[in-house]
Amino acid sequence: MASRTFTWNTSAGSPKDWTTAGNWTGVGSGYPGDSVGTHVDTVIIPTGQDKCYVDSAIQIYDLTISSSQGDWSVAQQNTLTIDNDLVIEKGTLKTDSKDLTVTNSLMVRHEGQLDLSGSTLKVASGSNATHYGMTVQDSGKVLDGATG
């Protein structure tokens, strides 16, 4: 399957589910990670959009979060696996005690935050990793969920 790019596009005033195809633009149908066995989807969560719930176990290729929506921008209600890179530039990814796996690299920078909230985080755990590990730059933050 060819690579696909999805952009989060919902601003109706309340959090929305990842698996609702109508919350995404960039492709004709579906949602990121809906292609079982072929994880080629690049996902962008831009500024000015509502919060996003990862409401199902999702596996994708890349994720960039650059949206700030109050206390969080993206919240996991299930596991999230990213086969390449996760970049959090602005806003907060809350793991909410769900596992987060990033096979290549994780970068938290500018106004971005990763709130681990009691979760297991695996970074650069794959044999294909080219940029190993996690980088925190500028005013980026990694929080533990309880005290920050």
C-alpha positions as CSV (number, residue, x, y, z in Angstrom):
1,M,0.0,0.0,0.0
2,A,1.2,3.5,-0.8
3,S,2.0,5.9,2.0
4,R,-0.9,8.2,3.1
5,T,-0.9,11.5,4.9
6,F,-3.8,12.3,7.3
7,T,-4.5,15.7,8.9
8,W,-6.7,16.0,12.0
9,N,-9.5,18.3,11.0
10,T,-12.2,18.8,13.6
11,S,-13.3,21.9,15.4
12,A,-16.8,21.2,16.7
13,G,-15.9,22.0,20.3
14,S,-15.3,18.6,22.0
15,P,-12.8,15.7,21.8
16,K,-13.2,13.4,18.9
17,D,-12.2,9.8,18.3
18,W,-9.2,8.8,16.1
19,T,-11.2,6.0,14.4
20,T,-13.9,8.3,13.0
21,A,-12.9,8.7,9.3
22,G,-14.7,12.1,9.0
23,N,-12.3,13.7,11.5
24,W,-9.4,13.4,9.0
25,T,-8.6,15.1,5.7
26,G,-6.0,14.2,3.1
27,V,-7.3,10.9,1.8
28,G,-10.6,9.7,0.5
29,S,-11.7,7.5,3.3
30,G,-10.5,5.7,6.4
31,Y,-8.4,6.8,9.3
32,P,-4.7,6.5,10.1
33,G,-3.7,3.0,11.1
34,D,-6.8,1.3,9.6
35,S,-4.7,-0.8,7.2
36,V,-3.9,-3.9,9.2
37,G,-0.4,-5.1,8.4
38,T,0.6,-2.1,6.4
39,H,1.6,0.9,8.7
40,V,2.5,3.6,6.2
41,D,0.4,6.5,7.5
42,T,1.8,9.9,8.4
43,V,-0.4,11.8,10.8
44,I,-0.4,15.6,11.5
45,I,-2.3,17.1,14.4
46,P,-2.3,20.8,13.5
47,T,-3.0,23.9,15.6
48,G,-6.6,25.2,15.9
49,Q,-8.3,21.8,16.0
50,D,-10.2,19.9,18.8
51,K,-8.7,17.3,21.0
52,C,-8.2,13.8,19.7
53,Y,-8.8,10.5,21.5
54,V,-6.7,7.4,20.3
55,D,-9.7,5.2,20.9
56,S,-8.4,1.9,19.5
57,A,-5.0,0.2,19.2
58,I,-3.3,2.2,16.5
59,Q,0.0,1.6,14.5
60,I,1.2,4.3,12.1
61,Y,4.4,5.5,10.5
62,D,4.9,9.1,11.7
63,L,3.1,11.4,14.0
64,T,3.6,15.2,14.4
65,I,1.6,17.1,17.0
66,S,1.6,20.9,16.8
67,S,-1.7,21.7,18.4
68,S,-2.3,23.1,21.9
69,Q,-5.8,22.5,23.4
70,G,-5.8,23.3,27.1
71,D,-4.4,20.5,29.2
72,W,-3.9,18.0,26.3
73,S,-4.1,17.7,22.6
74,V,-4.0,13.9,22.0
75,A,-5.0,11.4,24.7
76,Q,-4.5,7.6,24.5
77,Q,-7.4,5.3,25.4
78,N,-5.5,2.4,23.9
79,T,-1.9,1.6,22.7
80,L,-0.1,3.7,20.1
81,T,2.8,2.4,18.0
82,I,4.7,4.6,15.7
83,D,7.0,2.8,13.3
84,N,9.3,5.8,12.6
85,D,9.2,9.2,14.3
86,L,7.1,11.1,16.9
87,V,7.5,14.8,17.0
88,I,5.6,16.9,19.7
89,E,6.1,20.6,18.8
90,K,3.2,22.1,20.6
91,G,0.5,20.6,22.8
92,T,0.5,17.5,25.0
93,L,0.3,13.8,24.2
94,K,-1.2,12.1,27.3
95,T,-0.6,8.4,27.4
96,D,-3.1,7.8,30.2
97,S,-1.5,4.5,31.4
98,K,-1.5,3.1,27.8
99,D,1.7,1.9,26.1
100,L,3.5,4.1,23.7
101,T,6.1,2.6,21.3
102,V,8.3,4.8,19.0
103,T,10.5,2.6,16.8
104,N,12.9,5.3,15.6
105,S,13.0,8.6,17.4
106,L,11.0,10.8,19.7
107,M,11.5,14.6,19.8
108,V,9.7,16.9,22.3
109,R,10.4,20.5,21.5
110,H,9.2,24.1,21.7
111,E,5.9,24.1,23.6
112,G,5.4,20.3,23.3
113,Q,4.8,18.0,26.2
114,L,4.7,14.2,26.7
115,D,2.7,13.2,29.7
116,L,3.5,9.6,30.5
117,S,0.8,9.2,33.1
118,G,2.0,5.8,34.4
119,S,2.6,4.3,30.9
120,T,5.3,2.2,29.5
121,L,7.4,4.1,26.9
122,K,9.6,2.3,24.4
123,V,11.8,4.4,22.1
124,A,14.1,3.1,19.3
125,S,13.1,-0.5,20.1
126,G,13.3,-1.7,16.4
127,S,16.1,-3.0,14.4
128,N,15.4,-0.4,11.6
129,A,16.0,2.6,13.8
130,T,18.2,5.3,12.3
131,H,18.0,8.0,14.9
132,Y,18.0,6.3,18.3
133,G,16.4,7.6,21.4
134,M,14.6,10.6,22.7
135,T,15.5,14.3,22.4
136,V,14.0,17.1,24.5
137,Q,14.8,20.6,23.1
138,D,13.9,24.3,23.8
139,S,11.1,24.3,26.4
140,G,9.8,20.8,25.6
141,K,8.8,18.7,28.7
142,V,8.3,15.1,29.7
143,L,5.8,14.8,32.5
144,D,5.0,11.9,34.8
145,G,1.3,12.6,35.0
146,A,1.1,13.2,38.8
147,T,3.3,16.2,39.5
148,G,4.7,17.2,36.1
